[in-house]
Amino acid sequence: MANLPANLHITYQLQYRKCGKASCGTCKKGPGHGPYWYAYWREGSKLRSGYVGKVQPAGVPQSVVARAEARLALIRVGA
């Protein structure tokens, strides 16, 4: 898990990731491994990210979780 900054605005997203192995059936037949939570924030002009894990981060509002899950639903159906 990444060390997240305490004093900056953090945006959370659920994402699937491809492992890159040619023989991986999960990546071949679907969107990839996951979903995993990632955090995004800015340090100056640079966008930074960090892996959070499979479990929803503490303190994330339900509206953010619902939006992230709705976005994943679109990815699963290929829209």
N, C-alpha and C positions, 0 to 999 in steps of 0.2 A: 504494500500500500504506500502511496506517495505521501510525503510530508506536505500537507496543504497549508497555504498561508492563512493566517488568522485575520489579517486586516484588509484583505482584498475581496472583491466580489467574485464568487465562484459559481459557475454554471455546471450542472450535472447532466450527463447523457448516458443512456443505455446503448451499447454497441455490440455488434457481432464482430469477430475477428477471424481472419483466415490464417491458418498456420503455415501455409506454403508447401506442405508435403504433398507430393504428387499422388500418393496412395491414400490420402485422407478422404474417407467417404463422407464425413460430416461436412467438409468444405465443398466437395463435389456436388452433393445432393441438396444442399441447403445454403443458408446465408453465412454459415461459419460457426465457430464456437461461441458460446455465451448464452444469453447476453451478459455483459459485464458493465459495471458502472465506471465512468471516467469523469474526472473533474477538469474543467477548463478555467483559466484565469489569465489576466494580462499582467506582465511585469514590464512597465514602460510600453514600448511598441511591440514587444514579443508576446505571442500567444503561447502559453505553457499548458501542459496537460499532465495528468497523473492517473494511474490506475487506482481505483478505489476498491474494487472487489465484486463478488457476485451478490453481496447483501446490500440492500439499500442503505445509503449513508444516513447517519443520525441527523435529525433536524431538517431534512429535506421536506418541504411542504407537499401535501398530497396532490396539489395541482401540477407540480413539476413531475411527480411520478406518473400521473395520468397522461400528461403530454408525452413523456418519454415512452411509455408503453403504447400509446396510440401511434407514435412514429415507427416503432418496431413492428406493429401490426401491418403497416403499409409495406414495410420491407419484406415481411414473410409472404405476402400475397403477390409481391412483384409489381406493385403499383408505382 
